[in-house]
Amino acid sequence: MVNDMMMNVIEISHPGNHDVLRLTQRPIPRPEPHEVLIEVAAAGVNRPDIMQRKGLYPPPPGASDTPGLEVAGTIIETGKAVTRWKNGDQVCALLSGGGYAQYCVAAATLCLPIPSGLDLMQAAALPETHFTVWENVFRRGKLRNREKFLVHGGAGGIGTTAIQLAAALCNVQIFTTCGSERKCRLCRSLGAHITINYQNQNFAETISQRTHGRGVDLILDIIGAPYLQANIQSLAVEGRLIIIAVQEGHRSEINLLPIFLKRLTLTGSTLRSRPTEEKALIAQELEEHVWPLFESGQIRPIIYATLPLSQASEAHRIMEQQEHFGKILLVP
């Protein structure tokens, strides 16, 4: 049986730089009753993987200590309680860990079919960012028609996903921040209306100018502490700030007065540690509302690079140096 065999997997030898990732072998896991075993075609690389590698984002209890929060591949074994999927089905899946491997287990309810017109490589770029954006921009952030929406880090996986979904689903004006003129141009090609190069522009000043002092209605932030006060400054009355990552720090001192005066909502969320049942509801909504957008060609996965699993360290280096536009994939 395949479960008596070993598989290649990436381990974090100890917290540290990207070179602490090492290729090793482990036994192929067995699925629990509500899980499936997937032969991985490709795994997505995400910022939480880097945080975990640094020792700043430990996996939740019971999850694999191997990084990797999304994969696409072929189901080769199903748990006894699984009814929707069967061996041979091709799926993409959201994981709590374990994706940097030849095989991984996934909750059956967090698997999704491959959208028509996409292959397994493209599908591996979907789960983590689409679960995150759907939950935070549309469910929690309640983005509505005729609003103004700011996406920080428009060139990354979250940014390219948020821009495309907002453009496809809502009649909104989309702002985004990027680190180069090239990335600004690429974001505009995906549907962003106003791009701000943070290397030479102050995003709060630009937003104030372009909105005639009104501000934006919703901000999706991945930076954290250094942007907090400027984000609050950039929000319109009744504006919402959704913080989903703290790449540049999690402690900040702010002026609370604008929160009262503008009746602002500040919130944050993380997906990985939430119950499977909650994430399964997001999966259902993605399949209903977002997967048809792929099938109609309204949105598409943006893939920057595909590297072999053995080069996971290089994939992390590329992401940390912010060389990429879109997603980075690893192929076992």
Buried (B, 14 or more C-beta within 10 A) or exposed (E): EEEEEEBBBBBBEEEEEBEBBBBEEBEBBEBBEBBBBBBBBBBBBBBBBBBBBBEEBBBEEEBBEBBBBBBBBBBBBBBEEBEEBEEEBBBBBBBBBBBBBBBBBBBBBBBBBBBEEBEBBBBBBBBBBBBBBBBBBBBBBEBEEEBBBBBBBBBBBBBBBBBBBBBEBBEBBBBBBBBBEEBBEBBBEBBBBBBBBBEEBEBBEBBBEBBEEBBBBBBBBBBBBEBBBBBBBBBBEEBBBBBBBBBEEEEEEEEEEBBEEBEBBBEBEEBBEBEBEEBBEBBEBBEEEBBEBBEEEBBBBBBBBBBEBBBBBBBBBBBBEBEBBBBBBBBB
